[in-house]
Amino acid sequence: MSTTNKTRATEATVKLIRAGGLLDYGPDRSRLLLRIMRTLAQGRPVSVEHVDQFIDELGISRDEGRALVGQVAERGPDESVVGMFGLTLNETQHRFTVNANHLFTWCALDTLFLPIVLGQSTSIESESPMGNAKVRLTVSPRRVEAVEPASAVVSIVAVDPDTAEISSVEAIWGTFCHHVFFFATRSDARAWSATRDNREAIEIVSVDEAFELGQLLSSTLLGQAGEQ
């Protein structure tokens, strides 16, 4: 058993994905999220009309479907979806290439979660918040295939699942994404975390351990959608 299974970050993640937890979207809403994310992965915005089409095809009420999308999606000027549940067309420091399409992610953990959800191998280049160092990875749906430098680690925030705020994209960013990065070395990660107001909640884990957290998240979403 990996040591990740004993970390506060894993314990918090397990609570987030449990039945009735914040990330329990149920079958049809999980299918809606997956359909939009996989369409977005083709490198183009998903129009309002397409979103409504997906909602109708899944038999979800328009109000319910639109409310969910409004909670977890970035919108473009025409209200099309340009970002969803960690995957985005908007530039961030986490570059994410899948099937020759150049996209980005909201945080480092998204780059390890999304290959499983999309069922595609990906290449990743992420800028560390310390010293402009870059971490490069190749990630398949099954494992981290390569990481450079080999000393790279990931910062993970262990939030309280009973009080975590995820009612909007901005809330998700503030609660999770702004604390989850790749670092070239563990010493860089420790130096960065020491400056954070929430440093007691931040854990530094290996890339493989972070991938295991991504597996927990992805298996839950896929399982809710009936794909596992």
Secondary structure, 3 states (H helix, E strand, C coil): CCHHHHCHHHHHHHHHHCCCCCCCCCHHHHHHHHHHHHHHCCCCCECHHHHHHHHHHCCCCHHHHHHHHHHHEEECCCCCEEEECCEECCCCCEEEEECCEEEEECCHHHHHHHHHHHCCCEEEEEECCCCCCEEEEEECCCCEEEEECCCCEEEEECCCCCCCCCCCHHHHHHHCHHHCCEECCHHHHHHHHCCCCCHHHEEEEEHHHHHHHHHHHHHHHHHHCCCC
